[in-house]
Amino acid sequence: MPVLVEEELQVRAPAPAAAPPPARKHHPRMHPLEFVWDLCAQTLANLRRNKLRSFLTLFGIAWGIASLVLLSSLSDGFRKGQRQSMAQIGDNLVFVWGGITEKQAGGQRAGRRIQLNERDVQMIREQCPLVEVAAAEVKTGNVPARSAFNSGRFLTVGVSPEYLKLRNLPTAYGRPVSEADVRETRRVAVLGESVRKQLFEHNPRPLGERIWLNDYPYEVIGLMSEKQQNSSYDGWDNDKILIPATTLKRDMPATREVYAEGRVAGILYRPVSVTEWEAAQRQVRSSLGRVHGFDPADEGAVRLWDTIKSAQMFDAIFNAGEIFLAAVALITLSLGGVGVMNTMMMAVAERTNEIGLKKALGATSRRILADFFLEGVFLAVMAGAVGLAVVWALTSIVNSLPLPVMFGGLPVRWEILALATAALGLTAVLSALPPARAAAAMTPVEALRHER
């Protein structure tokens, strides 16, 4: 009986309380600024440890970023120069000249010469809604001109307000030919800079002076701005004299027959929109074909020079060149990324014992991964920042210098900067991730047993 009671008491006795779990160790967290400082110090220590290898690595990344931006800016500079050169003639212009028919149309034979006249200009204005401005071009070459000091022969152009809206012929001093000058057939003239130097060598502003064109007295009312041209279709604008179109027809026509029939040297027009230049061209060809009896599809009947089409052709060439240069720069940048990866791989091999010691003291694989990954990214970003600083310095110096014709400097577009930044970020991640993963995959025992 006592035995049973004792056993019963043992059964009913409460179980001893479980031991409390050991308290978790709280590792002090490093302040972000301390972490950044430690990261910079460790990266710079790696650079000093292998100076030549580090220099070549940094140079590869910096040159890759700099070449990507600079080569794109160089292409944009030549593109801008080409546009500026074409703008010396006028913006978005189409020149129309008479030609020779190559097809039979309306019962008429091929091989007819098409002569444009002033009625064609008025017809284009009325029947071509996609044409914004149209003007006739009348001119006479080798017109004898003289002043009280010197003489010469120059191309003389008859202008109108519509013509001056199309052609880029700015007046630096004085005033341009006005509508009243054209309406009243006044004998007034605007001189190109080369003409001014020839007729008034020692007078930079001969406004109000008198010259004689084809032995008729003209008053100088304006001087054109000096141009640095490299494109033209009838000569440099510096070598021209501008007078009212009505006065040219009266005082110095090329031939009496030409101006008696109202013939013009050509027609200029500008479409209402750059996107509709082809439709405007079809309207002009159709209108001229109806009047002169030729097939609008006959390209030989009238000859056209479309500066919009030429600009698009040059843009396509520059775009292809820019893509090629960007591909070369990206290859250079990728080679720099390979250099960063090799540098970080060497750093991992040299710091294997350090990695083992950190893991033995409680550092997690994620922390080791983050340390080496951020170190590689910091190295690549530092090199990229150096490359962008070089780009900024070079573009600032070049753009501050006198630029040659056909070169518009080194403009830096934000799209290219965004592309360079994205390429740099991708290169940094791809070059830093493999070494960081290799470091994080080490075990403490394996790392501590490693011998250098």
C-alpha positions, 0 to 999 in steps of 0.5 A: 500500500505505501508503495502504491501511494508513493508511486501515485504521488510520483505520477501526480507530481508536476513535471519540472519547468522547461529551461528558458531558451538562450537569449539571442545575441544582438550584434551591433549594426553598423551606421550607414555612413560607417558602412560607406566609409568602410566600403570606400576604404576597402575599395581604395586599399584594393586599388593600391594593392594592385595599382597597374591592374586597377588603373587598367580596370578603371581606364576600361570602364571610364573610356567605355562610358566616355566613348559612348557619350563622346562618339554620340555627341560627335555624330550629333555635332556633324548632324547639327553642322549639316543642318546649319549648313542647309539652313544657310539656304533656307528651312525646308525648301523645295526648288523647282526648275523646268526640265525635258519630258521623258514620256509622251502625254496628251498627244505630245511627244517626249523631249519637250522643254518645260519653261516655268513662268510667273503664272505657275507660281500663282497657280501653285499658291491657289491649287496646292493647299499643302504649300505654305509659301511659294515664290518665283526666282528671277535673276541675272548673272554677270551684271556690271556693277560699279561705285565711285571707288571700284567695279565688278560683275555679280549675280543680281537676284530679284526678290520679293517679300515671299522670296525673302520668307523662303531664302535665308538672306538676313540683313545685318545693317540697313533694311531688306527689300520691302513690298513697297519697293517691289510694287513701286519698282524702286532702284534700291539694292542690298549688297552681299559682304563680298560685293561690299568689299569689292565696291566699298573696300574702306567703307564697312557701312555704305548705307545711302551710297550710290552704285550703278547696275547695268548703268542705272543708279541704285541706292544701297539700303542694306548689307547682308550678313557675312555667311560661312557657306559650304552649300549653294545651288547658284553661288555664294550669297556673299557674292550677290546683289538683291534688288526688287524683282520688278526692277530687275525685270525692267532694268536688267532682264537676262533676255527680253524674250524671257521676261516678255513671256514671264519666264522665271529661273525657278520656283521655290516653295515650302510645304505646310508640314515636314511630314507632308512634303511628299504629298505637297510634291505630288500636288505641285507636279500634278498642277504643273502637269495639267498646265504644261501637258506632261505626265505628273509621274514624268520626273524629267519634266520638272527637276526638284531639289527637296532639302527635306528629303536631303536632310532625311537622307543625311539623318539616316546616314548619321543614325547608322553611324551613331548606332555603329559607334555606340556598339563599339563603345558598348563593347569597350564598356563590356571589356571594362566590366570584365576587368572589374570582375577579374579585379574582384575575383583576385580580391576574393582570392586574396581575402579568403582567410578574411572571409572565413574569419568573418563567417566564423565570427557570425557574418552571414553569407548574405552580408558577405555577398552584399560587401563584395557586391557593393565593393564591385559596384562602387569600383565600376561607378567610380570609374564611370563617374571619372569617364563622365567628368572627362566628357564634361571637360572635353565638351565644354572645351570644344564647345567654347572654341571657334567651330569649323563649318559643318561641325556644330560642336559636341552637344550632349543629349539627356537620352545618351546620358540615360543610356550611358547610366543604364549601361554603366549600372548593368555593367556594374551589376554583372561584373560585381555579382559573380565574385560576390557570389563566389565569396558568399559560397565559401564555408568558414572551415574551407576559407580558414584552411586556405593558404595563399 
